[in-house]
Amino acid sequence: MKVLVVVAFVVGFVVARRWHLARNARLRSDQAAVPNLPGEMVAGAERTWVVFTTRFCAQCGPVEALLRAREPHSKVVKVDAEREPALARAFRVHSAPTVLLANDAGVVQQRLVGADAVRGYFA
């Protein structure tokens, strides 16, 4: 009986450690550097917001409207992640809305995932 308990403990420990290592790897990759936005996206704007959306994203429209209302002098660009999969991959877009804020050189300064994150940015 003691052997079964020890074996169960060891198996549980190994599974928990593998889960923990995989989770940390995902978190590190999510914080990796992102490329600059393409020049045509930021052309002429001091600040550019890019909203990655999908056809099923119910929160994307309100997020886009919030950005336009709160930052009327900034450029807001909507990108359909399903139609632009290479661009979505480049910026590690896994859910919609994912919103990027870039300066006039296209350098991403902020990455917000989800409508709550965007609302929290302005809070």
Buried (B, 14 or more C-beta within 10 A) or exposed (E): EEEEEEEEEEEEEEEEEEEEEEEEEEEEEEEEEBEEBEEEBBEEBEBBBBBBBBEEBEBBEBBBEBBEEEBEEBBBBBBBBEEBEEBBEEBBBEEBBBBBBBBEEBEBEEBBBBBEBBBEBEE
